[in-house]
Amino acid sequence: MATLKNVTQCAVLLAGGRGTRFWPRSRTRTPKQLLDIASSKSMLRETVDRLAPLFAPNRLWVVTNDEQTEAVRRELPRVPQRQILSEPLGRNTAAAIGLAAIHLAQKHGDALMAVLPADHHIADGARYRKIVRAAMELAGRPGNLVVLGIPPSHPETGFGYIERAGAASWLAGVPAYRVRQFTEKPDAAHARKYVASGQYYWNAGMFFWRVSTFLECLRKFLPKTWHALGELQQSIGKHGYARALKRIYPRLESISVDYAIMEPATRARDKSREHSAGRVFVLPAKIGWSDIGSWAAVYELLSRRAGGNVTAGKSFALDAAGNFLWSPKKFVAAIGVRDLVVVETDDALLICPRGRAQDVGKVVKWLEENRRRDLL
């Protein structure tokens, strides 16, 4: 799948996050995407393997950070090193995607971009690839912005939502809808309303567009970042690129692509259908998706039955149920405990109720505040 109507297609994998809710396994140099969370492979490797039928290694680009670049290169030896882009500091997803866009523009011109997280789980790879093909077809038309929407299984308050509008169009058996609006993380009452309506999807952060479409949206909605990236683009492939990157990148606005591009592009279309910055579409993607956002989510993914225990090594359980016990080097005996997360590494031990797994990131914040870099 190298071209679509003579347009080069590339996948851009966002792999610069720290995954703080997976402490103590996830550290600065070994974040979530580089860990074998859901299988024997790293999540980054799982992502690449899932995309292999669509994108050859020379059509893969990865955006990571300086601390993780070498580990990413070791994990993906077939991806050209120049296509593993390193941010000197984190500036959120709009900047990371912009960095990839100017490199793609320099190498391939007006390429077609699939922008994808590197640390999500997808159970139905075949269905996913079919939907990605349809999304790329739709995004190949200049001006179109395309996002995948996950049909919600419950009224989750931790995800953003996408509201669809109108009747579906069909691309190779895949429905596509206009987007009415993007909605940020709702309270429980609104989440229940969204799910009951059947008109909303979870926003999983999977986007598709032409390079020219994205850069035009940056020019319109984030002009300072657009100007700075244009300046940086002049240095790509030249001896002074590294210095220019460190000098210019801090000037980029730190904002998510959802806030910076998708939401205003949708509003612009509502105000003026003829002169919108972009036409925004959502493709429903029932693909067995999970963002695996915490140890509790890993338990839900790996548990074979309700109330079962999930262990990484040998263990014995007596009157114990619903526990996630990750200690691959030691025998674990659990007696009379329920719904716990226990994760052991050589230098740290995490113990918390499964229902408090989202709070693990607060441990990392405390470690940062107390300068415990040895545990970060």
PEDA-V44097 format. One record per pair of residues at least 12 apart in sequence whose C-alpha atoms are under 10 Angstrom apart, sorted by the first residue. I is the first residue (numbers start at 1). J is the second residue. Records with the same first field share a line. If there is no record, write none. Layout:
BEGIN
I->J / J
END
This chain:
BEGIN
1->52 / 53 / 54 / 55 / 56 / 59 / 133
2->54 / 55 / 56 / 58 / 59
3->55 / 111 / 112
4->111 / 112 / 133 / 136 / 137 / 140
5->137 / 140
6->111
7->108 / 109 / 110 / 111 / 112 / 140 / 210
8->59 / 104 / 108 / 109 / 110 / 111 / 112 / 113 / 140 / 210
9->54 / 55 / 56 / 59 / 60 / 104 / 108 / 110 / 111 / 112 / 113 / 114 / 136 / 140 / 210
10->54 / 55 / 56 / 57 / 58 / 59 / 60 / 61 / 104 / 108 / 111 / 112 / 113 / 114 / 115 / 136
11->48 / 51 / 54 / 55 / 56 / 57 / 58 / 59 / 60 / 61 / 62 / 100 / 112 / 113 / 114 / 115 / 116 / 208
12->59 / 60 / 61 / 62 / 63 / 83 / 84 / 96 / 97 / 100 / 101 / 104 / 113 / 114 / 115 / 116 / 117 / 118 / 207 / 208
13->44 / 47 / 48 / 60 / 61 / 62 / 63 / 64 / 84 / 96 / 97 / 100 / 114 / 115 / 116 / 117 / 118 / 119 / 206
14->33 / 44 / 61 / 62 / 63 / 64 / 85 / 93 / 96 / 97 / 100 / 115 / 116 / 117 / 118 / 119 / 205
15->31 / 32 / 33 / 34 / 43 / 44 / 62 / 63 / 64 / 65 / 68 / 69 / 72 / 84 / 85 / 86 / 96 / 116 / 117 / 118 / 119
16->28 / 31 / 32 / 33 / 62 / 63 / 64 / 65 / 66 / 67 / 68 / 69 / 72 / 85 / 86 / 87 / 89 / 90 / 92 / 93 / 96 / 117 / 118
17->31 / 32 / 33 / 63 / 64 / 65 / 68 / 90 / 92 / 117 / 118 / 119
18->30 / 31 / 32 / 33 / 34 / 65 / 68
19->31 / 32 / 33 / 34 / 119 / 293 / 294 / 361
20->32 / 293 / 294 / 358 / 359 / 360 / 361 / 362 / 363 / 364 / 365 / 376
21->293 / 294 / 295 / 357 / 358 / 359 / 360 / 361 / 362 / 363 / 364
22->35 / 37 / 292 / 293 / 294 / 295 / 298 / 343 / 350 / 357 / 358 / 360 / 361 / 364
23->294 / 295 / 343 / 344 / 345 / 348 / 349 / 350 / 360 / 361 / 362 / 363 / 364 / 375 / 376
24->343 / 344 / 345 / 346 / 347 / 348 / 349 / 350 / 360 / 363 / 364 / 375 / 376
25->37 / 326 / 343 / 344 / 345 / 346 / 347 / 348 / 349 / 350 / 376
26->376
27->364 / 373 / 374 / 375 / 376
28->67 / 68 / 373 / 375 / 376
29->65 / 66 / 67 / 68 / 69 / 70 / 71 / 72 / 376
30->67 / 68 / 71 / 72 / 376
31->68 / 71 / 119
32->44 / 118 / 119 / 120 / 292 / 293
33->45 / 46 / 47 / 72 / 117 / 118 / 119 / 120
34->68 / 71 / 72 / 75 / 118 / 119
35->119
37->119 / 121 / 292 / 295 / 298 / 302
38->120 / 121 / 292 / 298 / 299 / 301 / 302
39->121 / 302
41->75
42->75 / 118 / 119
43->117 / 118 / 119 / 120 / 121
44->62 / 72 / 75 / 76 / 117 / 118 / 119 / 120
45->72 / 75 / 76 / 118 / 119
46->118 / 119 / 120 / 121 / 122
47->116 / 117 / 118 / 119 / 120 / 121 / 122 / 125
48->60 / 76 / 79 / 118
49->125
50->122 / 123 / 124 / 125 / 126 / 128 / 129
51->125 / 126 / 128 / 129 / 132
52->129
53->126 / 129
54->129 / 130 / 132 / 133
56->78 / 79
57->76 / 77 / 78 / 79 / 80 / 83
58->78 / 79 / 80 / 81 / 83
59->79 / 80 / 83 / 104 / 113
60->78 / 79 / 80 / 83 / 84 / 113 / 114
61->79 / 80 / 81 / 82 / 83 / 84 / 85 / 100 / 103 / 104 / 113 / 114 / 115
62->76 / 79 / 80 / 81 / 82 / 83 / 84 / 85 / 86 / 96 / 97 / 100 / 115 / 116 / 117 / 118
63->83 / 84 / 85 / 86 / 87 / 93 / 96 / 97 / 99 / 100 / 118
64->84 / 85 / 86 / 87 / 88 / 89 / 90 / 96
65->84 / 85 / 86 / 87 / 88 / 89 / 90 / 96
66->85 / 86 / 87 / 88 / 89 / 90
67->86 / 87 / 88 / 89
68->86 / 87
69->81 / 84 / 85 / 86 / 87
70->84 / 86
72->84
82->103 / 237
83->100 / 103 / 104
84->100
85->99 / 100 / 103
86->99 / 100 / 242 / 245
87->99 / 245 / 246 / 249 / 250
88->242 / 245 / 246 / 247 / 248 / 249 / 250
89->246 / 249 / 250
90->249 / 250 / 252 / 254
91->249 / 250 / 251 / 252 / 253 / 254 / 255 / 256
92->252 / 253 / 254 / 255 / 256 / 257
93->205 / 254 / 255 / 256 / 257 / 258 / 259 / 260
94->214 / 218 / 222 / 225 / 252 / 253 / 254 / 255 / 256 / 257 / 258 / 259 / 260 / 261
95->218 / 225 / 226 / 229 / 249 / 250 / 251 / 252 / 253 / 254 / 255 / 256 / 257 / 260
96->249 / 252 / 254 / 256 / 257
97->113 / 115 / 116 / 211 / 214 / 215 / 256 / 257
98->211 / 214 / 215 / 218 / 225 / 226 / 229 / 230 / 252 / 257
99->229 / 230 / 232 / 233 / 245 / 249
100->113 / 115 / 211
101->113 / 210 / 211 / 212 / 214 / 215 / 229 / 233
102->211 / 212 / 215 / 226 / 229 / 230 / 232 / 233 / 234 / 236
103->211 / 229 / 232 / 233 / 236 / 237
104->211
105->210 / 211 / 212 / 215 / 233
106->233 / 234 / 236 / 237
107->236 / 237
108->211
109->210 / 211 / 212
110->140 / 142 / 209 / 210 / 211 / 212 / 213
111->140 / 209 / 210 / 211 / 212
112->136 / 137 / 139 / 140 / 141 / 142 / 208 / 209 / 210 / 211 / 212 / 213
113->136 / 139 / 140 / 207 / 208 / 209 / 210 / 211 / 214
114->132 / 133 / 135 / 136 / 139 / 146 / 147 / 206 / 207 / 208 / 209 / 210
115->147 / 205 / 206 / 207 / 208 / 209
116->204 / 205 / 206 / 207 / 208
117->204 / 205 / 206 / 207 / 291
118->291
119->290 / 291 / 292 / 293
120->204 / 289 / 290 / 291 / 292 / 293
121->287 / 288 / 289 / 290 / 291 / 292 / 298 / 301
122->286 / 287 / 288 / 289 / 290 / 291
123->286 / 287 / 288 / 289 / 290 / 301
124->286 / 287 / 288 / 289
125->287 / 288 / 289
126->287
127->174 / 285 / 286 / 287 / 288
128->148 / 285 / 286 / 287 / 288 / 289
129->287
130->172 / 173 / 174 / 285
131->148 / 171 / 172 / 173 / 174 / 175 / 176 / 283 / 284 / 285 / 286 / 287
132->147 / 148 / 174 / 206 / 207 / 208 / 283 / 285
133->171 / 172 / 174
134->170 / 171 / 172 / 173 / 174 / 175 / 176 / 283
135->147 / 148 / 171 / 174 / 175 / 176 / 207 / 208 / 209 / 281 / 282 / 283
136->207 / 208 / 209 / 210
137->171 / 172 / 208 / 209
138->171 / 176 / 208 / 209 / 281 / 283
139->207 / 208 / 209 / 210 / 213 / 279 / 280 / 281
140->208 / 209 / 210 / 211 / 213
141->209 / 210 / 213 / 279
142->209 / 210 / 211 / 212 / 213 / 214 / 278 / 279
143->209 / 210 / 211 / 212 / 213 / 214 / 216 / 217 / 276 / 277 / 278 / 279 / 280
144->208 / 209 / 210 / 213 / 214 / 277 / 278 / 279 / 280 / 281
145->179 / 207 / 208 / 209 / 210 / 213 / 214 / 217 / 261 / 262 / 265 / 266 / 277 / 278 / 279 / 280 / 281 / 282
146->176 / 177 / 178 / 179 / 206 / 207 / 208 / 209 / 262 / 278 / 279 / 280 / 281 / 282 / 283
147->162 / 176 / 179 / 203 / 204 / 205 / 206 / 207 / 208 / 209 / 262 / 280 / 281 / 282 / 283 / 284 / 285
148->162 / 176 / 201 / 202 / 203 / 204 / 205 / 206 / 207 / 208 / 281 / 282 / 283 / 284 / 285 / 286
149->161 / 162 / 163 / 164 / 200 / 201 / 202 / 203 / 204 / 205 / 206 / 207 / 281 / 282 / 283 / 284 / 285 / 286
150->162 / 200 / 201 / 202 / 203 / 204 / 282 / 283 / 284 / 285 / 286 / 287 / 288 / 289 / 290
151->195 / 198 / 199 / 200 / 201 / 202 / 203 / 283 / 284 / 285 / 286 / 287 / 288 / 289
152->191 / 194 / 195 / 196 / 198 / 200 / 201 / 202 / 203 / 286
153->195 / 201 / 202
154->191 / 192 / 194 / 195 / 196
155->186 / 187 / 188 / 189 / 190 / 191 / 192 / 193 / 194 / 195 / 196 / 202
156->185 / 186 / 187 / 188 / 190 / 191 / 192 / 194 / 195 / 202
157->184 / 185 / 186 / 187 / 188 / 189 / 190 / 191 / 192
158->184 / 185 / 186 / 187 / 188 / 191 / 202 / 293
159->183 / 184 / 185 / 186 / 191 / 201 / 202 / 203 / 204 / 291
160->182 / 183 / 184 / 185 / 186 / 191 / 200 / 201 / 202 / 203 / 204 / 205 / 258
161->181 / 182 / 183 / 184 / 185 / 186 / 191 / 194 / 195 / 199 / 200 / 201 / 202 / 203 / 204
162->179 / 180 / 181 / 182 / 183 / 184 / 194 / 199 / 200 / 201 / 202 / 203 / 204 / 263 / 281 / 282
163->177 / 178 / 179 / 180 / 181 / 182 / 183 / 194 / 197 / 198 / 199 / 200 / 201 / 202 / 203 / 282
164->176 / 177 / 178 / 179 / 180 / 181 / 182 / 198 / 199 / 200 / 201 / 280 / 281 / 282 / 283 / 284
165->177 / 178 / 179 / 180 / 181 / 199 / 200 / 281 / 282
166->178 / 179 / 180 / 199
168->282 / 283
169->283
170->283
171->283
174->283 / 284 / 285
175->282 / 283 / 284 / 285
176->281 / 282 / 283 / 284
177->280 / 281 / 282 / 283 / 284
178->266 / 279 / 280 / 281 / 282 / 283
179->200 / 262 / 263 / 266 / 267 / 269 / 279 / 280 / 281 / 282 / 283
180->199 / 200 / 263 / 266 / 267 / 269 / 270 / 280 / 281 / 282
181->200 / 262 / 263 / 264 / 265 / 266 / 267 / 270 / 280
182->200 / 201 / 202 / 203 / 258 / 259 / 262 / 263 / 264 / 266 / 267
183->200 / 202 / 203 / 258 / 263
184->203 / 258 / 259
185->202 / 203
200->284
201->282 / 283 / 284 / 285
202->284 / 285
203->258 / 282
204->285 / 289 / 290 / 291
205->257 / 258 / 291
207->257 / 258 / 262 / 281 / 282
208->281
209->278 / 280
213->277 / 278 / 279
214->261 / 277 / 278
215->229 / 230
216->277 / 278
217->260 / 261 / 262 / 264 / 265 / 276 / 277 / 278
218->257 / 260 / 261 / 277
219->277
220->261 / 264 / 265 / 277
221->259 / 260 / 261 / 262 / 264 / 265 / 277
222->252 / 253 / 255 / 260 / 261
223->252 / 253
224->251 / 252 / 253
225->248 / 249 / 250 / 251 / 252 / 253 / 254
226->252 / 253
227->251 / 252
228->248 / 249 / 250 / 251 / 252 / 253
229->245 / 248 / 249 / 251 / 252
231->244 / 245 / 248
232->244 / 245 / 246 / 247 / 248 / 249
233->245
261->277 / 278
262->278 / 279 / 280
263->280
264->276 / 277 / 278
265->277 / 278 / 279 / 280
266->278 / 279 / 280 / 281
267->280
293->357 / 358
294->354 / 356 / 357 / 358 / 359 / 360 / 361
295->324 / 326 / 341 / 342 / 343 / 352 / 354 / 355 / 356 / 357 / 358 / 360
296->323 / 324 / 339 / 340 / 341 / 353 / 354 / 355 / 356 / 357 / 358
297->354 / 357 / 358
298->310 / 324
299->311 / 322 / 323 / 324 / 325 / 339 / 341 / 354
300->322 / 324
302->324
303->322 / 323 / 324
305->322
306->321 / 322
307->320 / 321 / 322 / 323 / 338 / 339
308->320 / 321 / 322 / 323 / 324 / 338 / 339
309->321 / 322 / 323 / 324 / 325 / 334 / 338 / 339 / 340
310->322 / 323 / 324 / 325 / 326 / 341
311->323 / 324 / 325 / 326 / 327 / 328 / 331 / 332 / 342 / 343
312->324 / 325 / 326 / 327 / 328 / 329 / 330 / 331 / 332 / 343
313->325 / 326 / 327 / 328 / 329 / 330 / 331 / 332
314->327 / 328 / 329 / 330 / 331 / 332 / 333
315->327 / 328 / 330 / 331 / 332 / 333 / 334
316->331 / 332 / 333 / 334 / 335
317->332 / 333 / 334 / 335 / 336 / 337
318->333 / 334 / 335 / 336 / 337
319->334 / 335 / 336 / 337 / 338
320->333 / 334 / 335 / 336 / 337 / 338 / 339 / 340
321->334 / 335 / 336 / 337 / 338 / 339 / 340
322->337 / 338 / 339 / 340 / 341 / 354
323->337 / 338 / 339 / 340 / 341 / 342 / 353 / 354
324->338 / 339 / 340 / 341 / 342 / 343 / 351 / 353 / 354
325->340 / 341 / 342 / 343 / 344 / 351
326->341 / 342 / 343 / 344 / 345 / 349 / 350
327->342 / 343 / 344 / 345 / 346 / 349
328->343 / 344 / 345
329->344 / 345 / 346
330->344
337->353
338->353 / 354
339->352 / 353 / 354 / 355
340->352 / 353 / 354 / 355 / 356 / 357
341->353 / 354 / 355 / 356 / 357
342->354
347->374 / 375
348->375
350->363
364->376
END
